[in-house]
Amino acid sequence: MKKYIFFVIVLVILVFYFGKSFYSKNYFKKEMGNCSVIVKNEGNKKIDIVFLSDNVGKEDIKKEIDFFLDSYPYSENKNKFNFFYAGETSCKVINDFVFCYSKDALKKAAHCPNDYIVVLSDQTPAVRSSAYLNFISLNVNHPKNVFLHEFGHVFSNLADEYVYSIIPKGSENCKKKCEEFNNLGGCFKGCSEDGYFRSMENSVMRTSKSKEYGEFNNLIINKNLQKYG
Amino acid sequence: MGKMKLKKFFLYAIFFAVVYSLFSLGNSYSNDSSIENRYLFLEFYYKDGNFSLVNKTLESGYYPNSEFYGEYKIKIFSENKELYSNYFDPSVIFSDDFSKEVIEGGVLKLNESNFYLVLPYFDEAEKIEILNSNNEKIFENEVYDVGAESCRVQ
């Protein structure tokens, strides 16, 4: 009789364990698809960035993340970021820029916690990278700082500091008067439009050779980073 | 039926009952945890500052949980309170040519676009509204029927 009781108890434990994981796994496969963790920090309010790829290897994604996390001010806030990988998608080239925004990419990205979505696409260097809503389409053959530039658009609403572009509503880095920079950085003519000023001569929002946002822009970005724990 | 056979029968019956109930328990446990991860997937058509809803579905997964930027604001309401709001602008695409030292490109302003919003799902959600930069309501649609799970639909 004791043998039976022991057998039943072991069976109960096994069945409960496998029963639960059977349903969990099936649910995950069916409804959640694939989501791989690349970098995960403990805590609740993190900035979740999901990568997808278009003919690009995972090694390239890792390089983008490493470059990003080595760049100020993100380098001082590494623990506020999570990075995930949600699989492959396909991109289009429209008017000389790569555009990966699609229903497919969004639904795949939704398998992971996703505040911002980044697709790495293999295009010729002449094809521009782009940002739309919270979605970034990066040409992997551009310098790594293109990620910093596009993330500046989507995360902190930074305007282009080259001329000519359009200043998005609510953007704070292009000013009508130098005094508005409160002596943070310098003051240089031309910021999206001729009649506006920028706070750094050659920030990453203006040139492909820089990986710095500049003192004033860092203040804007840091203000946003403070919302996360 | 002998005594031994009866004992065996009862043991098998208990065993299958236990297996069945534990599988059910495992199943409900998994479904409960999935409730946390549902979102509204709304497909819109935008033209010259006007919006129309093309499709609305309830999906499993995660929705973005950050504050965004843009000319327009979307709000989700229950019968008597605002549940969620965020900004967006489907008319702005940034495109940047990094093959040059000084970047070229800029903002492409779209007159029309098809775009999607991934929003949190609330059991008590009744409707969504879109407001323009003057805080004027320019779009409204019911969402209580998405996924057909709200009390009103049931």
Interface residues (C-beta under 8 A of the other chain):
Chain A: Y4 V8 L11 V12 V15 F16 G19 K20 S21 F22 Y23 S24 Y27 E31 M32 K45 I47 D48 N95 D96 F97 F99 Y101 K103 L106 K107 A110 H111 C112 P113 N114 D115 Y116 P125 A126 R128 S129 S130 A131 Y132 L133 N134 N139 H142 P143 N145 V146 H149 E150 H153 V154 N157 D160 Y162 Y164 S165 I166 P168 K169 G170 S171 S192 R206 T207 S208 K209 K227
Chain B: L11 I14 F15 V18 V19 L22 F23 L25 G26 N27 Y29 S30 N31 S33 S34 N37 Y39 F41 E43 E59 S60 G61 Y62 Y63 P64 N65 S66 E67 F68 Y69 G70 E71 F88 D89 P90 V92 I93 F94 S95 D96 D97 F98 S99 K100 E101 V102 I103 E104 G105 G106 V107 L108 K109 F115 Y116 V118 S133
